[in-house]
Amino acid sequence: MINIDVTLLIQMVNFLVFLFIMNIVLYRPVRRMIAKRDELVLTQKNEIEQANREAQQALQEFEQSLKNARIVGRQKVEEYKEQARAREKEILQQAYQEAAEQVARIREEIRREKERALVELRSQIEAFSLEVVQKILGRQV
């Protein structure tokens, strides 16, 4: 049986002293380390969340700048195409003008050749007609 006497009281005091010493030596440092670890985990978790938010924001900024760059690129391409069209128009107009000038020169040259040929033919016609008349008449005219 259990006897309630002084040893029970001594055992209780002994237990309380042991509990007090264990609290000072073991439990408090362990609880402090656990609290520090929890604080460190919470801090790292917050830092990770902040880094994720910053990475997400940087990704969105990158996508936006990429989108803007594409828009600017398309605008530049359209601008260069428009410049090329204008240059093409100028070149074609210049080519048409040169062709028209060349056609005009050739027509003028043909007209002069025609006039020379007509003058030459008229002189030959006179000579041939004189010969024909002389042959028909049989005498000199």
LOKOL-164313 format. One line per 4 residues: number of its first residue (from 1); their letters; for each residue x, y, z of C-alpha. Coordinates in nm, 2 decimals, m for minus. Example, Ala and Ser with C-alpha at 12.3 -4.5 7.8 and 13.67 -1.06 7.14 Angstrom:
1) AS) 1.23 m0.45 0.78  1.37 m0.11 0.71
//
This chain:
1) MINI) 0.00 0.00 0.00  0.09 0.36 m0.03  0.20 0.52 0.29  0.15 0.89 0.32
5) DVTL) 0.44 1.02 0.52  0.73 1.26 0.49  0.89 1.08 0.20  0.58 1.17 m0.01
9) LIQM) 0.63 1.53 0.07  1.01 1.50 0.00  0.93 1.33 m0.33  0.69 1.60 m0.42
13) VNFL) 0.94 1.87 m0.34  1.21 1.67 m0.52  0.98 1.65 m0.82  0.90 2.02 m0.82
17) VFLF) 1.27 2.11 m0.79  1.35 1.87 m1.07  1.07 2.02 m1.27  1.20 2.37 m1.20
21) IMNI) 1.56 2.28 m1.30  1.44 2.09 m1.61  1.24 2.40 m1.70  1.54 2.62 m1.67
25) VLYR) 1.80 2.38 m1.82  1.60 2.20 m2.09  1.25 2.32 m2.16  1.31 2.70 m2.19
29) PVRR) 1.61 2.66 m2.43  1.42 2.41 m2.63  1.11 2.64 m2.64  1.34 2.93 m2.73
33) MIAK) 1.50 2.73 m3.01  1.15 2.62 m3.14  1.03 2.98 m3.12  1.34 3.10 m3.31
37) RDEL) 1.30 2.82 m3.57  0.93 2.91 m3.61  1.03 3.28 m3.65  1.30 3.19 m3.90
41) VLTQ) 1.05 2.97 m4.09  0.79 3.24 m4.09  1.05 3.50 m4.20  1.18 3.27 m4.48
45) KNEI) 0.82 3.20 m4.58  0.75 3.57 m4.60  1.07 3.63 m4.80  0.98 3.34 m5.04
49) EQAN) 0.63 3.49 m5.09  0.79 3.84 m5.15  1.03 3.69 m5.40  0.75 3.51 m5.57
53) REAQ) 0.55 3.84 m5.59  0.86 4.02 m5.73  0.92 3.74 m5.98  0.56 3.75 m6.09
57) QALQ) 0.57 4.13 m6.12  0.90 4.11 m6.31  0.75 3.85 m6.54  0.45 4.07 m6.60
61) EFEQ) 0.67 4.37 m6.67  0.88 4.15 m6.91  0.57 4.04 m7.09  0.44 4.40 m7.11
65) SLKN) 0.78 4.52 m7.25  0.78 4.23 m7.49  0.43 4.32 m7.61  0.53 4.69 m7.64
69) ARIV) 0.85 4.59 m7.84  0.63 4.38 m8.07  0.40 4.67 m8.12  0.69 4.90 m8.19
73) GRQK) 0.84 4.64 m8.42  0.52 4.61 m8.62  0.49 4.99 m8.64  0.85 5.01 m8.77
77) VEEY) 0.78 4.73 m9.03  0.47 4.92 m9.15  0.67 5.24 m9.16  0.95 5.08 m9.36
81) KEQA) 0.69 4.92 m9.59  0.53 5.26 m9.64  0.87 5.41 m9.72  0.94 5.12 m9.96
85) RARE) 0.60 5.18 m10.13  0.67 5.55 m10.17  1.02 5.48 m10.30  0.88 5.22 m10.54
89) KEIL) 0.62 5.48 m10.66  0.90 5.73 m10.72  1.11 5.48 m10.91  0.82 5.37 m11.12
93) QQAY) 0.72 5.73 m11.19  1.08 5.81 m11.29  1.09 5.50 m11.51  0.76 5.59 m11.67
97) QEAA) 0.89 5.95 m11.73  1.22 5.82 m11.88  1.03 5.58 m12.09  0.80 5.86 m12.21
101) EQVA) 1.10 6.08 m12.29  1.27 5.79 m12.47  0.95 5.72 m12.67  0.93 6.09 m12.75
105) RIRE) 1.29 6.10 m12.87  1.24 5.79 m13.08  0.92 5.93 m13.23  1.10 6.25 m13.31
109) EIRR) 1.39 6.05 m13.47  1.14 5.85 m13.67  0.97 6.17 m13.78  1.30 6.32 m13.89
113) EKER) 1.39 6.00 m14.07  1.05 6.00 m14.23  1.10 6.36 m14.35  1.45 6.28 m14.49
117) ALVE) 1.31 5.97 m14.66  1.02 6.18 m14.80  1.27 6.45 m14.93  1.49 6.18 m15.07
121) LRSQ) 1.19 6.00 m15.23  1.07 6.33 m15.38  1.40 6.39 m15.54  1.40 6.03 m15.66
125) IEAF) 1.04 6.06 m15.78  1.14 6.37 m15.98  1.43 6.18 m16.13  1.22 5.87 m16.20
129) SLEV) 0.93 6.07 m16.34  1.17 6.26 m16.57  1.31 5.93 m16.69  0.96 5.78 m16.74
133) VQKI) 0.85 6.09 m16.93  1.16 6.07 m17.14  1.10 5.71 m17.21  0.74 5.76 m17.29
137) LGRQ) 0.81 6.06 m17.51  1.13 5.92 m17.64  1.31 6.25 m17.61  1.48 6.47 m17.35
141) V) 1.25 6.71 m17.15
//
